Every structure is written in structure tokens, then in C-alpha cells.
Amino acid sequence: MDDTPEIHAVRLKEYETYVAPMVQKLRIEDRITEVNGMKPIEAVFADMESIVRANILDPEVRLPAMARR
């Protein structure tokens, strides 16, 4: 089982060592976009889709059905 206090401590340390500094770097470079994941699923998807379409995809490209779940 991977849901023990010891594993949580390892994961938290790895987050603090690797993830948090990268997020901070991207935030300083204005290269990160945050999405409020506490909204209803449909709203989160709509927010993420608009961000992806604005920054990556050709607006005419239809996202795969799998991504719409």
C-alpha cells in the first residue's frame, strides 16, 4: 500500500525539491496558467480547453472524444 505517512513524507519532499521550484520559475516567466479545479467538472474542462486553444491548438481542431470525458 502506498498510502502511509512515510510515503507521504517522501512525496512531499520530492514536491518541495522538484515541482515547487519549477512552478515558481514558470510563474516568474509568466509561463503558467492556473485553473480552479474546485469548479464543476464541465467548467474546469471548459477553462482548460480555452487555455489550450488559445496557446497551443489551431482553433479549428476538434479535441478527441476521450479528452471530453
C-alpha positions in Angstrom: 0.0 0.0 0.0 1.4 3.4 -0.9 -0.8 5.5 1.4 1.4 5.6 4.5 2.8 8.6 6.5 6.3 7.6 5.3 5.3 7.6 1.6 3.5 10.9 2.1 6.7 12.4 3.6 8.7 11.2 0.6 6.2 12.6 -1.9 6.1 16.0 -0.1 9.9 16.2 0.0 10.0 15.4 -3.8 7.4 18.0 -4.5 9.3 20.6 -2.5 12.6 19.7 -4.2 11.5 19.3 -7.8 7.9 20.6 -8.5 7.6 23.8 -6.4 10.8 25.4 -7.8 9.7 24.7 -11.4 6.3 26.1 -10.8 7.9 29.2 -9.2 10.2 29.6 -12.2 7.3 29.2 -14.7 5.3 31.7 -12.7 8.1 34.3 -12.8 8.4 33.8 -16.5 4.6 34.2 -16.9 4.5 30.7 -18.5 2.0 29.1 -16.2 -1.8 29.3 -16.1 -3.8 28.2 -13.1 -7.2 26.6 -13.3 -9.6 26.5 -10.4 -10.1 22.7 -10.0 -12.9 23.2 -7.4 -15.4 24.2 -10.1 -17.8 21.7 -11.6 -16.0 19.3 -14.0 -17.6 20.8 -17.0 -16.4 24.3 -16.0 -12.9 23.0 -15.4 -12.8 21.3 -18.8 -14.1 24.5 -20.5 -11.4 26.6 -18.8 -8.7 24.1 -19.7 -10.0 23.8 -23.3 -10.0 27.6 -23.8 -6.4 27.8 -22.4 -5.2 25.0 -24.7 -7.0 26.5 -27.7 -5.5 30.0 -27.0 -2.0 28.8 -26.6 -1.4 25.5 -28.4 -4.1 24.3 -30.8 -5.4 25.5 -34.1 -8.9 26.8 -33.1 -10.4 24.6 -35.8 -9.0 21.3 -34.4 -11.7 19.2 -32.6 -10.4 17.7 -29.4 -10.6 13.9 -29.3 -13.7 12.5 -27.7 -11.5 10.9 -25.0 -10.5 14.3 -23.8 -14.1 15.4 -23.4 -14.9 12.8 -20.7 
